[in-house]
Amino acid sequence: MKIAIVGSGYVGLVSGACLADFGHAVRCVDKDANKISALREGRIPIFEPGLDGLVASNMATGRLSFDTDLSAAVAEAEVVFIAVGTPSRRGDGFADLTYVYAAARDIAHALRGHTVLVTKSTVPVGTGDEVERIVRELRPDADFQVVSNPEFLREGAAIDDFKRPDRIVVGSDDARAREVMNEVYRPLYLNSAPILHTSRRTAELTKYAANAFLATKITFINEMADLCEKVGANVQDVARGMGLDNRIGAKFLHAGPGYGGSCFPKDTLALIKTAQDFGAPSRIVETVAAVNDQRKRSMARRVIEALGGSVRGRTVALLGLTFKPNTDDMRDAPSLAIVTALQDGGAHVRAFDPEGMGQAALVLNDVAYASDAYDCAAGADAVVLVTEWNTFRALDLERIGAAMKGRVFLDLRNVYKREIMEAKGFQYHDVGRGGDAPMRARTEAAA
């Protein structure tokens, strides 16, 4: 099939490369001429494991190409995906659909023959209706359908998610459109990937509901971690005990500094605004978003408390800046709030991240960037493990300790074991596992 993808950002690029790998002829379009020029030269603007090789191999076969000419790409396509950004709108937090509607207008003028127009971008309920209205108003003669096909890609594992999805959600009541979408994803039949056909509005809401639920799981286990510290329990064991229940599942039950990234913060906020606009407020999701925002800054307070209540003039080393491993995405990363709060307290912040320092430098000021974890720890009063990159999972602790000025180590991802860290002479602080110390003390005192 001939497919055009409007928008060559994260979703558009991953989707285009994977669809081309299925055997389709895919042309990715973007207005940014510099981005298209870089992609044609094989330079990938984002970090996603395996994406560079996938793009290169499919460009070599001629199945994947990049262009700034939207009209030509759409005119030849049987299916056109809209994969442009939908950032939170300033002022009210609602999803900014400016780029989606602009793409719809441009596509309308270029349509030739029967075409299925697919919203791949994450959009609020009713967006597909507006896209259809725009196109029909501009091209009443056009033969097209508008379908919702939300993406469920995890940064750092997006290629595997696209090629081995849990499900493919297709929102349309039109039989022809459904057949076309079945053909687009036919190569996945061998993987038994279920295609869930729903109404368009149902598909749009499904994406938001899924992300909000996962964000709720993260926030819930973070609150349980705080309780564990008070009562002397271990949050990792609590999470295992919960996750072994098939009704709950083990994923997204890892205590830490809160969620970030391009999806959860934006999508929970958009769902909150949509629910309020339709008179069905989602109080649970509202609380999740509020608690998560507070969670990030509270991590900096942990650092300050660990250093005796003041970080003024002290050096704090951060290991990891991106919101999760295997991505260079800094959007709403917990490190942003942590760095800002530490700097507000007068700390000098040094940081190292395997992939995210370039993006971090665009949004953080007065941070000294190191060449590796050991360079980062040199002369630091405290080391804070913020993002659980694999390179931080087996650090030479003797070397880290020798490089530091102090011995305070805050493990916000519970990568290390308390007994090992304390045996190495560190003042070790974890998340949700330190509560057994005061409980033990109380037990011994009672005895």
C-alpha positions in Angstrom: 0.0 0.0 0.0 1.0 3.6 -0.5 1.0 5.5 2.8 1.7 9.1 3.6 2.6 10.2 7.1 2.2 13.9 7.9 4.6 14.8 10.7 8.0 13.2 11.1 8.4 13.5 14.9 8.6 10.6 17.3 5.3 8.9 16.4 5.4 9.7 12.7 9.0 8.5 12.3 8.6 5.3 14.3 5.3 4.5 12.6 6.7 5.2 9.1 9.8 3.1 9.6 7.8 0.2 10.9 5.1 0.3 8.2 7.8 0.4 5.6 9.4 -2.6 7.2 6.1 -4.4 6.8 6.4 -3.8 3.0 4.3 -0.7 2.5 5.6 2.3 0.4 5.8 5.1 3.0 6.5 8.7 2.5 7.0 10.8 5.7 6.3 14.5 5.3 7.3 17.4 7.4 7.4 21.2 7.0 10.8 21.4 8.6 13.2 21.3 5.7 16.2 20.9 7.9 14.6 17.8 9.6 13.8 16.2 6.2 17.3 16.9 4.9 18.8 15.3 8.0 16.6 12.3 7.7 17.5 11.8 4.1 21.1 11.8 5.2 20.3 9.1 7.8 20.6 11.5 10.8 17.8 10.7 13.3 16.6 13.6 15.4 15.6 11.5 18.3 17.1 8.7 20.3 15.2 5.5 20.1 17.0 2.1 20.2 17.1 0.4 16.7 15.4 3.3 14.9 18.4 4.5 13.0 19.1 1.0 11.5 15.4 0.5 10.7 15.2 3.8 8.8 18.4 3.2 7.0 17.5 -0.3 5.8 14.1 0.7 4.5 15.4 3.8 2.8 17.9 1.6 1.0 15.1 -0.6 -0.3 13.1 2.5 -1.5 10.1 1.7 0.7 10.7 4.7 3.0 11.3 8.3 1.9 11.1 11.8 3.3 9.7 14.9 1.7 8.5 18.4 2.4 5.9 18.2 -0.5 2.7 17.2 1.3 0.5 17.5 -1.8 2.4 15.0 -3.8 2.6 12.5 -1.0 -1.1 12.7 -0.2 -2.2 12.6 -3.8 -0.5 9.2 -4.3 -1.5 7.7 -0.9 -4.3 5.3 -0.1 -3.9 6.0 3.6 -2.8 9.3 5.2 -1.7 9.3 8.8 -1.8 12.6 10.8 1.1 12.3 13.3 1.7 15.9 14.3 2.2 17.2 17.8 -0.6 17.9 20.3 1.1 19.8 23.1 -0.8 21.2 26.1 -2.2 24.6 25.3 -1.0 27.5 27.3 -3.5 28.9 29.7 -6.0 26.0 30.1 -3.9 22.8 29.6 -6.2 21.5 26.9 -4.6 19.7 24.0 -3.5 22.2 21.3 -5.0 20.9 18.1 -3.6 23.7 15.9 -1.3 21.4 14.0 -3.9 18.7 13.6 -6.4 21.0 12.0 -3.7 22.7 9.9 -2.7 19.3 8.6 -6.4 18.4 7.8 -6.7 21.6 5.7 -3.5 20.9 3.8 -4.5 17.3 3.2 -8.0 18.3 2.0 -6.6 20.2 -0.9 -4.4 17.3 -2.0 -6.8 14.4 -1.9 -7.1 12.3 -5.1 -9.3 9.2 -5.2 -10.5 7.2 -2.2 -8.4 7.9 0.8 -8.5 6.9 4.5 -7.4 9.8 6.7 -6.1 8.5 10.0 -5.5 10.5 13.2 -2.5 8.9 14.8 -1.8 11.8 17.1 -3.3 11.7 20.6 -6.4 13.8 20.4 -9.4 14.5 22.6 -12.8 13.0 22.0 -14.5 14.7 19.0 -11.3 15.7 17.2 -12.1 13.2 14.4 -15.5 14.8 13.9 -13.9 18.2 13.4 -11.2 16.9 11.1 -14.0 15.4 8.9 -15.9 18.6 9.0 -12.9 20.6 7.9 -12.1 18.3 5.0 -15.7 18.0 3.8 -16.1 21.8 3.9 -13.0 22.3 1.8 -13.5 19.3 -0.5 -17.2 18.3 -0.7 -16.3 16.2 -3.7 -13.6 14.1 -2.0 -14.0 10.4 -1.3 -12.6 9.8 2.1 -13.2 8.6 5.7 -11.6 9.7 8.9 -10.4 7.0 11.3 -8.9 7.2 14.8 -5.9 4.9 15.3 -4.2 5.9 18.5 -0.6 4.9 19.2 0.5 3.0 22.2 4.3 3.3 22.0 6.6 3.3 24.9 9.7 5.5 24.4 12.7 3.2 24.5 10.7 0.2 23.2 8.6 1.8 20.4 9.7 -0.5 17.6 8.8 -3.6 19.5 5.6 -2.1 20.6 4.6 -1.2 17.0 5.6 -4.6 15.6 4.3 -6.7 18.6 1.4 -4.7 19.9 -1.0 -5.8 22.7 -3.8 -4.5 20.5 -4.5 -2.2 17.6 -7.5 0.2 18.1 -9.3 1.3 15.0 -12.1 3.8 15.4 -14.5 3.9 12.5 -18.1 2.9 11.6 -17.3 2.7 7.9 -16.9 -0.8 6.4 -14.5 0.4 3.6 -12.3 2.2 6.0 -12.1 -0.8 8.3 -11.1 -3.0 5.4 -8.3 -0.6 4.5 -7.0 -0.5 8.0 -7.1 -4.3 8.2 -4.9 -4.3 5.2 -2.5 -1.8 6.7 -1.9 -4.0 9.7 -2.3 -7.4 7.9 1.4 -8.2 8.4 0.8 -8.3 12.1 -1.8 -11.1 11.8 1.0 -13.7 12.2 1.7 -12.2 15.6 -1.9 -12.6 16.5 -2.2 -8.9 17.3 -5.9 -8.2 17.9 -7.5 -5.4 16.0 -10.2 -3.8 18.1 -12.8 -2.0 15.9 -14.7 0.7 17.7 -16.5 3.9 17.0 -14.2 6.9 16.4 -14.9 8.6 19.7 -14.4 5.4 21.6 -11.0 5.0 20.1 -10.0 8.6 20.9 -11.0 8.1 24.5 -9.4 4.7 24.9 -5.9 6.2 24.4 -6.5 8.8 27.2 -8.1 6.3 29.5 -5.2 3.9 29.1 -2.5 6.5 29.9 -4.5 7.9 32.8 -4.8 4.5 34.3 -1.1 3.7 34.0 -0.3 7.1 35.5 -2.7 6.2 38.4 -0.8 3.0 39.0 2.5 4.9 39.2 1.1 7.5 41.5 -0.6 4.9 43.8 2.6 2.9 44.3 4.5 6.2 45.1 2.0 7.0 47.8 2.3 3.4 49.1 6.1 4.0 49.2 5.6 7.0 51.5 3.4 4.9 53.7 5.9 2.1 53.8 8.5 4.4 55.1 6.2 5.4 58.0 5.1 1.9 59.0 8.3 -0.1 58.4 7.3 -2.0 55.2 9.1 -2.6 51.9 7.3 -1.1 48.9 9.0 -3.5 46.5 7.6 -6.5 48.3 4.2 -4.7 48.5 4.3 -4.2 44.7 5.2 -7.8 44.2 2.4 -8.9 46.4 0.0 -6.7 44.4 1.4 -7.5 41.0 1.1 -11.3 41.3 -2.7 -10.7 41.3 -3.6 -11.1 37.6 -6.3 -8.5 38.0 -3.7 -5.9 38.9 -0.5 -6.9 37.1 3.1 -6.1 38.0 3.8 -3.4 35.4 4.0 0.3 36.5 4.3 -0.6 40.1 7.8 0.7 40.6 8.2 3.5 43.2 10.2 6.5 42.2 10.3 10.2 41.6 7.0 10.4 39.6 6.1 10.0 35.9 7.1 12.4 33.1 7.6 12.2 29.4 5.7 13.3 26.4 2.5 11.4 27.1 1.4 10.9 30.7 1.6 14.5 31.9 0.0 15.9 28.8 -2.6 13.2 28.3 -3.8 13.2 32.0 -4.2 17.0 31.8 -6.1 16.8 28.5 -8.4 14.1 29.9 -9.1 16.2 33.0 -10.0 19.2 30.8 -12.2 17.1 28.5 -14.0 15.5 31.4 -14.7 18.9 32.9 -16.0 20.3 29.6 -18.4 17.5 29.3 -19.6 17.8 32.8 -18.2 14.5 34.0 -15.1 15.5 36.0 -12.6 12.8 36.7 -11.6 13.4 40.3 -9.2 10.4 40.4 -7.2 11.7 37.5 -7.2 15.2 38.8 -5.7 13.9 42.1 -3.2 11.8 40.2 -1.9 14.8 38.3 -1.7 17.0 41.4 0.1 14.3 43.5 2.6 13.6 40.7 3.6 17.3 40.5 4.2 17.4 44.2 6.1 14.1 44.1 8.8 15.5 41.8 9.7 18.5 44.0 9.5 16.4 47.1 12.5 14.4 45.8 14.6 17.5 46.1 13.5 17.9 49.7 14.8 14.4 50.4 18.2 15.5 49.1 18.2 18.6 51.3 17.2 16.7 54.4 19.9 14.1 53.7 22.4 16.9 53.7 21.4 18.2 57.0 18.7 20.6 56.0 20.7 22.9 53.7 22.4 22.5 50.3 23.7 26.1 50.0 27.1 25.9 48.6 27.0 22.1 48.3 27.5 20.1 45.2 24.9 17.6 44.2 25.6 15.1 41.4 22.6 13.7 39.4 22.9 10.4 37.6 20.3 10.4 34.9 18.2 13.3 33.6 15.7 11.9 31.1 12.3 10.9 32.4 13.1 7.2 31.8 16.0 5.1 30.3 16.6 4.5 26.6 15.3 7.9 25.5 16.7 11.5 25.2 13.2 12.9 26.1 13.4 15.6 28.8 9.7 16.6 28.7 8.3 16.8 32.2 11.2 14.7 33.5 11.3 14.6 37.3 14.9 15.8 37.1 13.7 19.3 35.9 11.8 19.9 39.2 14.7 18.3 41.3 17.4 20.5 39.7 15.3 23.7 40.0 14.5 23.0 43.7 18.1 22.3 44.5 19.3 25.4 42.7 16.7 27.4 44.6 18.3 26.1 47.8 21.7 27.3 46.6 23.2 24.0 45.5 25.7 23.5 42.6 24.3 20.8 40.3 26.4 18.5 38.2 24.8 15.9 36.0 25.5 13.0 33.7 23.0 11.2 31.3 24.0 8.8 28.6 21.7 10.4 26.0 19.8 13.3 27.4 22.4 16.0 28.1 21.9 17.7 24.8 18.2 18.1 25.4 18.7 18.9 29.0 21.0 21.8 28.1 18.1 23.4 26.2 15.8 23.5 29.3 18.2 23.7 32.3 20.5 26.5 33.3 23.7 26.5 35.3 24.1 22.8 35.3 27.7 21.4 34.9 27.6 18.3 32.6 30.0 15.4 33.3 31.6 12.9 30.9 30.5 9.8 32.9 29.2 8.8 36.3 32.5 9.0 38.1 33.4 12.4 36.7 29.9 13.5 37.9 30.5 12.2 41.4 33.9 13.9 41.8 33.9 16.3 44.7 30.1 15.9 45.2 28.5 16.1 48.7 25.7 13.8 47.5 25.0 11.6 44.5 21.4 11.2 43.4 20.4 8.3 41.1 17.4 9.8 39.2 17.1 7.6 36.0 17.7 3.9 36.0 19.9 3.6 32.9 21.7 0.2 32.7 25.0 2.0 33.0 24.1 3.0 36.5 23.0 -0.5 37.7 26.5 -1.8 38.4 28.6 1.2 39.3 32.0 0.7 40.9 30.9 1.8 44.3 34.5 2.0 45.7 35.4 4.4 42.9 32.2 6.4 43.4 32.8 6.8 47.1 36.5 7.7 46.6 35.5 10.4 44.1 32.9 12.0 46.4 33.5 14.7 49.0 30.7 13.3 51.1 29.1 9.8 51.3 25.4 10.6 50.8 23.8 8.5 48.1 20.1 8.8 47.3 18.7 6.0 45.1 15.4 7.3 43.8 14.9 4.1 41.7 15.8 1.5 44.3 18.5 0.0 42.1 20.9 -0.9 45.0 20.5 -2.8 48.2 20.8 -1.0 51.5 23.1 -3.5 53.2 25.6 -3.3 50.4 25.6 0.5 50.3 26.0 0.8 54.0 28.7 -1.7 54.0 30.6 0.5 51.5 30.3 3.4 53.9 27.5 5.3 52.2 24.7 7.2 53.9 22.1 5.5 51.8 18.6 6.7 51.1 16.1 4.8 49.0 12.4 5.1 48.2 9.9 3.1 50.3 12.4 0.7 51.7 13.9 2.7 54.5 10.9 2.5 56.8 12.0 -0.9 58.3 14.8 1.0 60.1 12.6 3.1 62.4 10.2 0.1 62.8 13.2 -2.1 63.8 14.3 0.6 66.3 10.8 0.7 67.8 10.7 -3.1 68.1 14.1 -3.2 69.8 13.1 -0.5 72.2 9.9 -2.3 73.1 11.8 -5.4 73.8 
